[in-house]
Amino acid sequence: MAEMSNHIARNLKHYREAAGLSTVELAERMGCVEACITDFEAGKVEPRGNCAKSLAVALGITPDELTRAEPPPPKPMKVTDPGDGR
């Protein structure tokens, strides 16, 4: 896996999960099949040009966030309401 593909694969999975989307749901937003998304996340194929831009838009991020070398920020923790103890 090329270094850039590695960054994109890691970032894509991070932002997809942070958005609460499955690979199927992201594929539907993109108008492609799930295998495209899983191949991107596995680093088998690197999204280029308009595809990378479309992925970023579908995830609500910038193309730079998708391709940056630094790891994305940690995912926010889900806080559950402990209730009032009754």
CYANA upper distance limits for C-alpha pairs under 8 A (distance plus 0.5 A):
  1 MET  CA      5 SER  CA      6.81
  1 MET  CA      6 ASN  CA      6.82
  1 MET  CA     43 GLY  CA      6.41
  1 MET  CA     44 LYS  CA      7.31
  2 ALA  CA      6 ASN  CA      6.71
  2 ALA  CA     43 GLY  CA      8.31
  3 GLU  CA      7 HIS  CA      7.00
  4 MET  CA      8 ILE  CA      6.75
  4 MET  CA     67 THR  CA      7.64
  4 MET  CA     69 ALA  CA      8.06
  5 SER  CA      9 ALA  CA      6.35
  5 SER  CA     40 PHE  CA      8.33
  5 SER  CA     43 GLY  CA      5.69
  5 SER  CA     44 LYS  CA      8.28
  5 SER  CA     45 VAL  CA      7.81
  5 SER  CA     46 GLU  CA      5.94
  6 ASN  CA     10 ARG  CA      6.66
  6 ASN  CA     43 GLY  CA      6.27
  7 HIS  CA     11 ASN  CA      6.53
  7 HIS  CA     66 LEU  CA      8.36
  7 HIS  CA     67 THR  CA      6.66
  7 HIS  CA     68 ARG  CA      7.13
  7 HIS  CA     69 ALA  CA      6.07
  7 HIS  CA     70 GLU  CA      8.38
  7 HIS  CA     71 PRO  CA      8.30
  8 ILE  CA     12 LEU  CA      6.23
  8 ILE  CA     40 PHE  CA      8.13
  8 ILE  CA     41 GLU  CA      7.99
  8 ILE  CA     43 GLY  CA      8.08
  8 ILE  CA     46 GLU  CA      7.94
  8 ILE  CA     66 LEU  CA      6.22
  8 ILE  CA     67 THR  CA      5.64
  8 ILE  CA     68 ARG  CA      8.02
  9 ALA  CA     13 LYS  CA      6.77
  9 ALA  CA     40 PHE  CA      6.23
  9 ALA  CA     41 GLU  CA      4.63
  9 ALA  CA     42 ALA  CA      6.57
  9 ALA  CA     43 GLY  CA      5.81
 10 ARG  CA     14 HIS  CA      6.69
 10 ARG  CA     41 GLU  CA      7.20
 10 ARG  CA     71 PRO  CA      8.31
 11 ASN  CA     15 TYR  CA      6.57
 11 ASN  CA     65 GLU  CA      8.04
 11 ASN  CA     66 LEU  CA      6.09
 11 ASN  CA     67 THR  CA      7.76
 11 ASN  CA     68 ARG  CA      8.44
 11 ASN  CA     71 PRO  CA      7.63
 11 ASN  CA     72 PRO  CA      6.97
 12 LEU  CA     16 ARG  CA      6.43
 12 LEU  CA     40 PHE  CA      8.29
 12 LEU  CA     41 GLU  CA      6.84
 12 LEU  CA     66 LEU  CA      6.75
 13 LYS  CA     17 GLU  CA      6.56
 13 LYS  CA     41 GLU  CA      6.46
 14 HIS  CA     18 ALA  CA      6.56
 14 HIS  CA     72 PRO  CA      7.86
 14 HIS  CA     75 LYS  CA      8.27
 15 TYR  CA     19 ALA  CA      6.54
 15 TYR  CA     59 LEU  CA      7.13
 16 ARG  CA     20 GLY  CA      6.94
 16 ARG  CA     21 LEU  CA      6.00
 16 ARG  CA     22 SER  CA      7.70
 16 ARG  CA     23 THR  CA      8.26
 16 ARG  CA     26 LEU  CA      7.94
 16 ARG  CA     59 LEU  CA      6.94
 17 GLU  CA     21 LEU  CA      6.26
 17 GLU  CA     22 SER  CA      7.70
 18 ALA  CA     75 LYS  CA      6.73
 18 ALA  CA     76 PRO  CA      8.42
 19 ALA  CA     59 LEU  CA      7.20
 21 LEU  CA     25 GLU  CA      6.23
 21 LEU  CA     26 LEU  CA      6.67
 22 SER  CA     26 LEU  CA      6.79
 23 THR  CA     27 ALA  CA      6.56
 23 THR  CA     34 GLU  CA      6.40
 23 THR  CA     37 ILE  CA      6.62
 23 THR  CA     38 THR  CA      7.34
 24 VAL  CA     28 GLU  CA      6.70
 24 VAL  CA     33 VAL  CA      8.02
 24 VAL  CA     34 GLU  CA      5.66
 25 GLU  CA     29 ARG  CA      6.84
 26 LEU  CA     30 MET  CA      6.69
 26 LEU  CA     34 GLU  CA      8.35
 26 LEU  CA     37 ILE  CA      7.98
 26 LEU  CA     58 ALA  CA      7.73
 27 ALA  CA     31 GLY  CA      6.44
 27 ALA  CA     32 CYS  CA      5.61
 27 ALA  CA     33 VAL  CA      6.02
 27 ALA  CA     34 GLU  CA      5.68
 27 ALA  CA     36 CYS  CA      7.95
 27 ALA  CA     37 ILE  CA      6.82
 28 GLU  CA     32 CYS  CA      6.76
 28 GLU  CA     33 VAL  CA      7.76
 28 GLU  CA     34 GLU  CA      8.43
 29 ARG  CA     58 ALA  CA      6.86
 30 MET  CA     54 SER  CA      7.36
 30 MET  CA     55 LEU  CA      7.40
 30 MET  CA     58 ALA  CA      7.41
 32 CYS  CA     36 CYS  CA      7.29
 33 VAL  CA     37 ILE  CA      7.92
 34 GLU  CA     38 THR  CA      6.83
 35 ALA  CA     39 ASP  CA      6.38
 36 CYS  CA     40 PHE  CA      6.72
 37 ILE  CA     41 GLU  CA      6.67
 38 THR  CA     42 ALA  CA      6.50
 39 ASP  CA     43 GLY  CA      6.63
 39 ASP  CA     44 LYS  CA      5.63
 39 ASP  CA     45 VAL  CA      6.19
 40 PHE  CA     44 LYS  CA      6.57
 40 PHE  CA     45 VAL  CA      5.67
 40 PHE  CA     46 GLU  CA      6.36
 40 PHE  CA     47 PRO  CA      7.23
 47 PRO  CA     51 CYS  CA      6.11
 47 PRO  CA     52 ALA  CA      5.58
 48 ARG  CA     52 ALA  CA      5.70
 49 GLY  CA     53 LYS  CA      6.99
 50 ASN  CA     54 SER  CA      6.46
 51 CYS  CA     55 LEU  CA      6.65
 52 ALA  CA     56 ALA  CA      6.79
 52 ALA  CA     63 PRO  CA      7.08
 52 ALA  CA     66 LEU  CA      8.30
 53 LYS  CA     57 VAL  CA      6.75
 53 LYS  CA     62 THR  CA      8.18
 53 LYS  CA     63 PRO  CA      6.13
 54 SER  CA     58 ALA  CA      6.55
 55 LEU  CA     59 LEU  CA      6.73
 56 ALA  CA     60 GLY  CA      6.51
 56 ALA  CA     61 ILE  CA      5.46
 56 ALA  CA     62 THR  CA      5.93
 56 ALA  CA     63 PRO  CA      5.85
 56 ALA  CA     65 GLU  CA      8.44
 56 ALA  CA     66 LEU  CA      7.02
 57 VAL  CA     61 ILE  CA      6.56
 57 VAL  CA     62 THR  CA      7.50
 61 ILE  CA     65 GLU  CA      6.82
 61 ILE  CA     66 LEU  CA      7.82
 62 THR  CA     66 LEU  CA      7.17
 63 PRO  CA     67 THR  CA      6.88
 64 ASP  CA     68 ARG  CA      6.24
 65 GLU  CA     72 PRO  CA      8.22
